[in-house]
Amino acid sequence: MEKLPVMREDELLTKVQDGRYVLFFTAGWCPDCQAIKPAMPAIEQEFSDYHFYQVDRDENIDLAADLNIFGIPSFVAYCDGKEIGRFVSKDRKTKQQVEDFLRNLK
């Protein structure tokens, strides 16, 4: 999974304007984030029509605030520059929950 560099919201929208993307908001100190990380390669493989970006919430604090990401781990999906879904909370997420979220995207 590619790590998203520090950027502003307008730069992000340019980056995700063509195709399907999932942003995975995380932080090194977050135990719930560390719990889902081992499942991410399998999730990426299953949903290979999406490009996944890992977003360090602490490095991208302004972007997280602009996108109303106040709990991690969280996921935000885009298709051709438009947000198509979000799974945002401070709660631990299971592999099944993330897969269900991605399957239900339009």
C-alpha positions as CSV (number, residue, x, y, z in Angstrom):
1,M,0.0,0.0,0.0
2,E,1.4,3.3,-1.0
3,K,1.7,6.0,1.7
4,L,0.0,9.3,0.8
5,P,2.4,12.2,1.2
6,V,1.3,15.3,3.2
7,M,-1.2,17.2,1.1
8,R,-4.1,19.6,1.2
9,E,-7.7,18.5,0.4
10,D,-7.6,20.2,-3.1
11,E,-4.4,18.2,-3.9
12,L,-6.0,15.0,-2.8
13,L,-9.1,15.6,-5.0
14,T,-6.8,16.0,-7.9
15,K,-4.9,12.8,-7.1
16,V,-8.1,10.8,-6.9
17,Q,-9.9,12.3,-9.8
18,D,-9.5,9.3,-12.2
19,G,-10.3,5.8,-10.8
20,R,-11.3,4.2,-7.6
21,Y,-9.4,4.9,-4.4
22,V,-9.6,4.0,-0.7
23,L,-7.8,6.1,1.9
24,F,-6.8,4.2,5.1
25,F,-6.3,6.7,7.9
26,T,-4.0,5.3,10.6
27,A,-1.2,6.2,13.0
28,G,1.7,4.3,14.4
29,W,0.6,4.7,18.0
30,C,-3.0,3.4,17.3
31,P,-3.5,-0.2,18.6
32,D,-6.8,-0.6,16.6
33,C,-5.0,0.5,13.5
34,Q,-2.2,-2.0,14.1
35,A,-4.9,-4.7,14.5
36,I,-6.3,-4.2,11.0
37,K,-3.0,-3.7,9.2
38,P,-2.2,-7.4,8.8
39,A,-5.5,-7.9,7.0
40,M,-4.9,-5.0,4.5
41,P,-2.9,-6.9,1.9
42,A,-5.7,-9.5,1.5
43,I,-8.3,-6.7,1.4
44,E,-6.3,-4.9,-1.3
45,Q,-6.0,-8.1,-3.3
46,E,-9.7,-8.8,-3.1
47,F,-10.6,-5.3,-4.0
48,S,-7.9,-4.8,-6.7
49,D,-10.1,-2.4,-8.7
50,Y,-9.3,0.2,-5.9
51,H,-6.0,1.9,-5.4
52,F,-5.3,2.0,-1.6
53,Y,-3.4,4.8,0.1
54,Q,-2.3,4.7,3.7
55,V,-2.7,8.1,5.3
56,D,-0.8,8.8,8.5
57,R,-3.3,10.9,10.4
58,D,-0.6,12.7,12.5
59,E,1.4,13.7,9.4
60,N,-1.8,14.7,7.5
61,I,-3.7,16.2,10.5
62,D,-5.0,19.1,8.4
63,L,-6.3,16.8,5.7
64,A,-7.9,14.5,8.3
65,A,-9.6,17.5,9.9
66,D,-10.8,18.8,6.5
67,L,-12.3,15.4,5.8
68,N,-13.8,15.1,9.3
69,I,-11.7,12.1,10.2
70,F,-11.6,12.4,14.0
71,G,-11.3,8.7,14.8
72,I,-9.0,6.0,13.4
73,P,-8.7,3.5,11.8
74,S,-11.0,5.0,9.2
75,F,-11.6,4.4,5.5
76,V,-12.8,6.9,2.9
77,A,-13.6,5.7,-0.7
78,Y,-13.5,7.8,-3.9
79,C,-14.5,7.2,-7.5
80,D,-13.4,9.7,-10.1
81,G,-12.9,12.4,-7.5
82,K,-16.1,12.0,-5.7
83,E,-16.5,10.5,-2.2
84,I,-18.6,7.4,-2.5
85,G,-18.4,6.1,1.0
86,R,-16.8,6.3,4.4
87,F,-16.3,4.0,7.3
88,V,-15.2,6.5,9.9
89,S,-15.1,6.0,13.7
90,K,-12.6,5.4,16.5
91,D,-13.7,1.8,16.9
92,R,-11.6,-1.2,16.0
93,K,-12.6,-2.6,12.6
94,T,-12.4,-6.3,11.6
95,K,-11.4,-7.6,8.2
96,Q,-15.0,-8.6,7.6
97,Q,-16.3,-5.1,8.4
98,V,-13.9,-3.5,6.0
99,E,-14.8,-6.0,3.3
100,D,-18.5,-5.4,3.9
101,F,-18.0,-1.6,3.6
102,L,-16.1,-2.0,0.3
103,R,-18.7,-4.5,-1.1
104,N,-21.5,-2.0,-0.4
105,L,-19.9,0.9,-2.2
106,K,-21.8,2.1,-5.4
